[in-house]
Amino acid sequence: MQSIPDLKNNISFDDFKAEVLNDYRIAVQSRECSLLGRREVLTGKAKFGIFGDGKEVPQLAMAKAFKKGDWRSGYYRDQTFMMAIGELTVEQFFAGLYANTDLNLEPMSAGRQMGGHFVTHSLNENGDWNDLTNQYNSSADISPTAGQMPRLLGLAQASKIYRTEKGINTTRFSNKGNEVAWGTIGNASTSEGLFFETINAAGVLQVPMVISVWDDEYGISVHAKHQTTKENISEILKGFQRDSNNKGYEILRVKGWDYANIVETYQEAAKIAREEHVPVLIHVLELTQPQGHSTSGSHERYKDKARLLWEKERDCNTKMRQWIIESGIASNEALTAIDRTIKKEVKQSKNKAWSTFLKPIQQEQQSIISILNTVASNSVNSVFISKIKDDLEKITEPTRKEILIHARKALRYTLGETNKEKQLLVDWLNTYFEETQPKYSSHLYCETDKSALNVSEIKPTYDEDIQQVDARIIIRDNFDAIFQKYPEALIFGEDTGNIGDVNQGLEGLQEKYGQNRIADTGIREATIIGQGIGMALRGLKPIAEIQYLDYILYALQIISDDLATLHYRTKGRQKAPLIIRTRGHRLEGIWHSGSQMGGILNLIRGVYILVPRNMTKAAGFYNTLLQSDDPALVVECLNGYRLKENRPTNMGNFKTPIGVVETIKTGSDITLVSYGSTLRIVEQTAKELTSVGIDVEIIDVQSLIPFDINHDIAKSIAKTNRLMVIDEDVPGGASAYILNEILNTQNAYQYLDSQPKTLTAKAHRPAYGNDGDYFSKPSAEDIFEAVYDVMHESNANEYPKLR
């Protein structure tokens, strides 16, 4: 983007003209990309397309107000904005459409997301921070509607923290908190709860956030009358408008095709947000969607002729063109010449992006064709292999999928052959997978030396005269040490601040560190997580507290779709090492039972899941995570805060290793695997089992993701030859996950002399009360009898039937 002259003051007409014409070129370029992009999808070169046509002019205005250091949290129609700030070229646009896996050519996601999902790189290839104050910043987009809103809140709140809190090293992250977070959303998506939750939270927090609502009156085929009360989002948000007595929003309205007014509107919004730290909502009206919602259908199916004619007349590019001519800035002939030049350039860039994308795949195709020729010449099934080779050779624009299908089918015809030609094919396939699979699978977790797996264990130390305290004291004092050690660390959640959390694990810390660092929030789990994601993206060390594990369901979509995929979908070029603190396990009743672990495990891959059995272990996990780049969910034991534990002397420094199990008790007869609060019941039962001659080995998982990276459980089973997984989750939940890891990843099945068993809760949530818990989740008696039954099956004489 060129430097932006002040369009209102002290600017020559020549400068003004040059600026306007440059904007026009970008608008035409973006529109041509949308038009050609749709054709590429319909011809099969690209899989799917969703474009920003009809939104070009307001995005140009937004780009003018956007400064280095600012952040965008938008959605998949913001291509014009990205082009205007100089962060998206035409070739990159088409490289994204074709899913080019080369990050240098497709810097948005290296082909991992469909086109239209935009990002800038916060990290270099070593995982170190770039200077975010000296670049334009875009957080990585996600497709789920309104999913960008919670993160937007955190991006804006970071500016508030950087402006108000002393002692934080702001180098590379902030210039006195002057950065604005810019959000974009379609009018239909404002119907989502995430939008309203974010709007309310930003109004409460008073953070520098500007939200643009692109209003074209439709959500795919559904008109605004079915979406929004009064068919007007700014109308129904009037109650958020600030006044002389009440803080709130500044709400602005502008027509999306009115170039001059919309530029002025965005300059006004930026000034309010940047200087006053007041959130602003800009309702951009009368926009159009010339090609419909996406390549999956045509808007002619649901828009009548009158509406289609209206959209043609109100097209923002057309209106801008008319205004330029009427204002004497350029003639129709001059603009037509620009149109022709831009169209030619876009087509050339599209063709170059396609040939660049195709070339390495064609080289891979030729490589395997040569090998198949060799294999065929020395195989009894030469005819069949040659046919496969010929079919592959006929494909002029191959995919890697097609290459592998042909190569792997050819391999089947070499069954029983043991010659060097077959080995050549086998080696090629193995190497191809080894080199190619990471293009699609890498960076789910941190892969630099900042990985949490690289943080070494430091054990707690104790005074000679060991002091026993309520376990909550250990958590509290460790957090105290954390907030002294890390000025950029902060924690927030429901009841987190004033009362020091519901279990007093933060008692007195708000008074010591202030309301910004130890903060209460409203009851709004999704945006609590969003605050954490946004602030972590900007270099802070946030800890987002979800009061109970059950409540994480309210935020699960944001954790799953945004946090868990962030490092992966940017191929390691953005990070949000957010720590999510919660508590669960063994509380009685349907709604506070903490029994959704199986679902959580399968939905948030990309986030570590840590399940400490006591508060010392939990504190150690926090200390470990704060020295790493991986996001994590830490589930403290809800019924453990009042239990006595030995108080360590090295608060803030001892570290629990991640991905490492702990053997709580050694034994010879059977390996019992569990975690969290249930582990205490297992320990109790182990003592009772000794009365009938059963010696169990107990292993505390500690970390569900990653799971037992040293394969210590398999080593235990090699000794005991029996396995039981005991878990309070429903059948097929976390116990099935654990069993799969032990049997299929660790290959421990080879050591088993008895059927591996799982002992879980019943298939429902726990009923209320002591009796409800007893009949819902594994009890000591359940564990005793289940273990005894395994031993009875192996040796009925020594262990006669119990019942």
LOVEX-421868 format. One record per residue (C-alpha): x, y, z. Coordinates in steps of 0.25 Angstrom, whole numbers, plus 2048, in hexadecimal, padded with zeros to 3 digits. Layout:
% residues N
XYZ ...
This chain:
% residues 803
800800800 80580E7FD 806818808 7F981E80A 7F882D808 7ED835810 7E2836807 7DC84280E 7E784B811 7F485080B 7F48477FF 7F684B7F0 7EC8477E6 7F783F7DF 7F98377EB 7EB8357EE 7E98307E0 7F48267E1 7EF8217EE 7E181F7E8 7E68187DB 7EF80F7E3 7E380B7EB 7DB8097DF 7E68007D9 7E57F77E6 7D67F67E5 7D67F27D7 7E27E87D9 7DA7E27E5 7CD7E17DD 7D47DA7D1 7DB7D07DB 7CD7CD7E0 7C77CB7D2 7D37C27CD 7D37BB7DA 7C57B67D8 7C87B17CA 7D47A97D0 7CB7A27D9 7C179F7CF 7CB79A7C5 7D17907D0 7DE7977D3 7DA79B7E1 7D17947EA 7C979F7F0 7C87AE7EF 7C27B97F8 7C67C77F4 7C57D67F8 7BE7DC7EC 7B57E77F0 7BD7EB7FC 7C87F27F6 7C68007F9 7C47FF808 7D07F6809 7D8801802 7D380B80C 7D7802818 7E5800812 7E780F812 7E480F821 7EC803825 7FA80582A 8067FD82C 8047F683A 7F57F5838 7EF7E7837 7E47E282E 7DA7D7832 7D17D5827 7CB7CB81D 7CC7C580F 7C77D1807 7D37DB80B 7DC7D87FF 7DB7E77FB 7E07EC808 7EC7E2808 7F07E77FA 7EE7F57FF 7F87F480A 8027EC801 8007DF808 7FA7D77FD 7FE7D77EE 7F67D17E3 8007C57E1 7FE7C27F0 7EF7C37EF 7EF7B97E4 7F97B07EB 7EF7B07F7 7E47AC7ED 7EC7A07E8 7F179C7F6 80079E7F3 8087977FF 8147A07FD 8137AB808 81C7B4800 8127B47F5 8057B37FD 8087BA80A 7FA7BA80F 7FA7AB813 8027A380A 7F679D804 7F0799811 7E47A2810 7DB7A5804 7DE7B27FE 7D97BF804 7DF7BC812 7E97C6815 7F57C881E 8027CF820 80E7C8826 8117CC835 81C7C2836 8297BF82E 82C7B182A 8337AF837 8267B283F 82C7BF844 8237CC844 8247D6839 8237E583C 8137E583C 8147F483E 81A7F6831 8117EE828 8037EC825 7FD7E182C 7F17D7829 7ED7CC832 7EB7BF82B 7DD7BE826 7D37B3828 7C77AF821 7BC7AD82C 7B37B982C 7B67C3836 7C17BB83B 7CB7C6839 7C47CF843 7C97C9851 7D77CA84C 7D57D8848 7D17DC856 7DF7D785B 7E77DE850 7E07EB855 7E27E8863 7F17E6862 7F27F585E 7EB7F986B 7F57F0873 8017F586C 7FC80486E 7F880287D 8027F8883 8107FB887 81C7F2886 8187EB879 8237EA86F 81B7F0863 8267EF859 8217E984C 8137E8852 80D7F6854 80F805853 80980A860 7FC80285D 7F880A851 7F57FF848 7E77FC843 7E07EF841 7D87EF835 7CD7E4833 7C47E1827 7B87D9826 7AC7D781D 79F7DC821 7987CF822 7A37CA82B 79F7D4835 7947CB838 79E7C183F 79F7C184E 7AE7C384D 7AC7D1847 7A37D6852 7AC7D085D 7B87D7857 7B07E4855 7AC7E4863 7B97E1869 7C17EB861 7B77F6866 7BA7F2874 7C97F1872 7C97FE86A 7D47F9860 7D97FF853 7D17F7849 7CB7FB83C 7C07F1837 7BC7F2828 7AF7EB825 7AE7E9816 79F7EA813 79A7E4806 78D7E080C 78F7D180A 7957C5811 7977BB806 7897BB801 7827C080D 77D7CE80E 7807D8819 7717D781D 7747C9822 7817CD828 7807D9830 7757E1838 7717ED830 77A7E8825 7857F182A 7907EE834 7947FC837 7867FF83A 7847F5845 7927F884B 78E80684E 78E80385D 79D80185C 79F80F857 7A8817861 7A3824866 7A882F870 7A482787C 7A7818878 7B2811871 7AF809865 7B1809856 7B281384B 7A980E840 7AB813832 7A3810825 7A7812817 7A480E809 7AE804804 7AF80A7F6 7B18187FB 7C08197F9 7C28277FF 7B982680B 7BE81880E 7CD81C80E 7C9827818 7C181E821 7CC814822 7D681F826 7CC824831 7CA816836 7D9814837 7DB82183E 7D181D849 7D680F84B 7E581284B 7E581F854 7D981C85D 7D980D85E 7CA80C85A 7C4801852 7BE806845 7B47FF83C 7B380382D 7A67FE826 7AA7FE817 79D7FE810 7987FB802 7A37F27FE 7A17E77F3 7A67D97F0 7A87D97E1 7AB7CA7E0 7A27C57EB 7A77BF7F8 7B17B57F3 7B47AB7E7 7AA7A17ED 79E7A87E7 7987B47DF 7917C07E6 7887C07DA 7807B57E1 77C7BE7ED 77D7CC7E8 7727D27DF 7757DA7D3 7727E77DA 77D7E47E5 7877DF7DA 7857ED7D3 7867F47E0 7937ED7E3 7997F07D5 7967FF7D7 79B7FF7E5 7A87F77E2 7B37FF7EA 7BD7FE7DF 7B38047D5 7AF80F7DE 7BE8127E1 7C08137D2 7B581C7D0 7B98257DB 7C78267D6 7C282A7C8 7B88347CE 7C383A7D7 7CC83D7CB 7D78337D1 7D882B7C5 7D08297B8 7C881D7B4 7D381A7A9 7DE81A7B4 7D78117BD 7D48077B2 7E38077AF 7E58047BE 7DB7F97BD 7E17F27B1 7EF7F37B7 7EB7ED7C4 7E37E27BE 7EF7DE7B5 7F87DE7C1 7EF7D67CA 7ED7CB7BF 7FC7CB7BE 7FE7C97CD 7F47BE7CD 7FA7B67C2 8087B87C9 8027B37D7 7FC7A77D0 8097A37C8 8117A57D5 80879D7DD 8077927D2 8167917CF 81B7897DB 81077F7DB 81377D7CC 82177A7D0 81C7707DA 81376A7D0 81F7687C6 8287627D1 81E7577D4 81B7547C5 8297527C3 8297487CF 81D7417CA 82373F7BD 82F7387C4 8267307CD 81D72B7C1 8297277B9 82D71C7C4 81F7187C9 81770C7C5 80B7167C5 81271F7BC 8057227B4 7FD7267BF 80872F7C5 80A7357B7 7FB7387B6 7FC7407C4 8087477BF 80174B7B2 7F57507B9 7FD7597C2 80575E7B6 7F87637B0 7F576C7BB 7FA77A7B7 7F77817C4 7F97777CF 7F67777DE 7FF7717E8 7F37687EB 7F27637DD 8017607DD 8007587EA 7F47507E5 7FB74B7D9 8087487E0 8027407EB 7F97397E2 8057357DA 80C7307E6 8017257E8 80571F7DB 81371C7E1 80E7137EC 8177077EE 82270E7E6 8307117ED 8387197E2 83F7267E3 83572C7DA 82A72A7E4 83272F7EF 83573C7E7 82573E7E7 82473B7F5 82F7457F9 82974F7F0 81C74E7F7 82274E805 82A75A802 81E7617FB 81675F807 821764811 823770809 815774805 80D770811 81277C819 80D78680E 7FF782814 80277E822 80D786828 80C790833 80078B83B 80978E847 816797849 822791841 82C79A846 83579A853 8297A1859 821795859 81B791867 821783865 82F78A866 82D790874 83478787E 82E78288B 832789897 82D7828A4 8277898AF 83078C8BB 82C78C8CA 8317918D7 8367868E0 82A7898E9 8207878DF 8147908E0 80678A8DC 7FC7948D7 7EF7948D0 7F27918C1 7EC79E8BD 7F77A58C4 80179F8BB 7F97A38AE 7F87B18B4 8067B38B8 80B7AD8AB 8027B78A3 8087C28AC 8167BE8A8 8127BE899 80C7CC899 8197D18A0 8217CA896 8197CD889 8147DC888 80D7D887B 8057CC882 7F77CF886 7EB7C6889 7DC7C9888 7CF7C2889 7C27C1891 7C47C489F 7D37C489D 7D67D28A2 7CF7D78AE 7CD7CA8B6 7D97C48B0 7D27B98A9 7C77AF8AE 7D17A78B5 7DA7B28BA 7E67AE8B1 7E87BD8AE 7E57C28BC 7EA7D08BE 7F17D18B0 7E87DC8AA 7EB7E58B5 7FA7E38B3 7FB7E38A4 7EF7EB8A0 7E27E9899 7E77E888B 7F17DD88E 7E77D5898 7DA7D8891 7CC7D4893 7C37D2886 7B57D0883 7AF7C3881 7B37C1872 7BD7B5870 7BF7B7861 7C47C5862 7CC7C286F 7D47B8865 7D47C385B 7DA7CD864 7E57C2866 7E87BF858 7E87CE854 7F27D285F 7FB7C685D 7FC7C984E 8017D7852 80C7D285C 8057D1869 8047C5872 7F67C4875 7EF7B987E 7E07B887A 7D87B2886 7CC7AA883 7C57A7890 7C179988E 7C578F883 7B678D880 7B679C87C 7C179A872 7B6795868 7B27A3866 7C07A6861 7C379985A 7C079F84C 7CA7AA84E 7D57A1854 7D379684A 7D179F83D 7DB7AA841 7E57A784C 7E7799849 7EA79B83A 7F17A983A 7FF7A483A 7FC799830 7F47A2826 7FF7AC826 80A7A1825 8117A7831 8107B682E 8077BA839 8057B5847 7FC7B6852 8027AF85F 7F57B1867 7F47A9874 7E57A5877 7E37A3886 7D779B88A 7D3791895 7CB784894 7CA775898 7C176E8A2 7B877A8A5 7AA7748A7 79E77889E 79C77988F 7A178688C 7AE787895 7B3779893 7BE77C889 7BC76F881 7BD774872 7CC771871 7CA767865 7C377285D 7CD77D861 7D977385D 7D477184F 7D078084D 7DC788851 7E878184B 7F378C84A 7F078F859 7F7787864 7EE78186E 7F478087C 7ED779888 7F577A894 7F17728A0 7F577D8AB 7F878B8AC 80778A8AC 80678389F 7FD78D899 80679989E 811792897 80A79188A 8077A088A 8167A388D 81A79A881 8107A0878 8147AE87A 8227AB875 81C7A5868 8147A885C 80979D85C 7FB7A0860 7F579786B 7E9793873 7EC791882 7E178988A 7E378B899 7DC7818A2 7D07888A7 7CF7808B4 7DE7818B7 7DF7908BC 7DD78D8CA 7E57808CB 7F37818D1 8007828C9 80E7858CC 8117938C9 81D7958C0 82879F8C2 82B7A28B4 81E7A88B0 81D7AD8A1 82A7A489D 82679689F 821790892 81878488F 81D77D882 81277C877 81076F870 81676787B 80E75D884 81275B892 81274D899 80B74F8A6 80D7418AB 8157358A6 80E7288A5 80F71A89E 80171589B 7FA720892 7FC72E88D 7F1738891 7F1745889 7E975188E 7EA760890 7E476C898 7DB76A8A4 7D875B8A0 7E67588A3 7E575A8B2 7DA74F8B2 7E37468AA 7EE7488B4 7E47458C0 7E07398B9 7EE7348B6 7F07338C5 7E372B8C7 7E77218BB 7F471D8C3 7EA7168CD 7E770C8C2 7F570B8BD 7F47148B1 80071D8AE 7FC7288A5 80573389E 7FE74089D 80274A892 7FD759892 7FB75D884 7FD76C888 7FD771879 7F276C86F 7F7774864 803771861 802763867 80D75B86D 81875F863 82275686A 81974A869 81A747878 80C740878 81173686E 81D733877 814731883 80B72787B 81771F876 81971D885 80B71A88A 80571587D 7F771B881 7F172887F 7E5730884 7E173E881 7D974588B 7D2752888 7C675A88C 7C275E87E 7B7756876 7B974986F 7C174B862 7C6759867 7D475B86D 7D674D871 7D5749862 7DF75385E 7E874F869 7E7740865 7E9744856 7F674B85A 7FB73F862 7F7734858 7F973A84B 80374584D 80C73E857 809730852 80772B860 7FD72085B 809717859 80C716868 7FD71386D 7F9706873 7EB70B876 7E171386E 7E4722871 7D8728879 7D273687A 7CA73A887 7C2746884 7B674E889 7A874B884 7A4750877 79D75C87D 7A1768885 7A2765894 79576689C 7967708A8 79A76C8B6 7A37628BC 79B7578B8 79975D8AA 7A875D8A9 7AA74F8AE 7A07498A4 7A6752898 7B5752899 7BF74789D 7C07458AC 7CB73E8B4 7C27328B4 7C07328A5 7CF7338A3 7D27288AD 7C871E8A7 7CC721898 7DB71F89C 7D87128A3 7CF70D898 7DC70F88E 7E4707898 7D96FC89A 7D96FA88A 7E86F888A 7E86EF897 7DB6EA89C 7E16E18A6 7E96EC8AD 7DE6F78AB 7D16EF8AD 7C46F68A7 7C07028AF 7B17048AB 
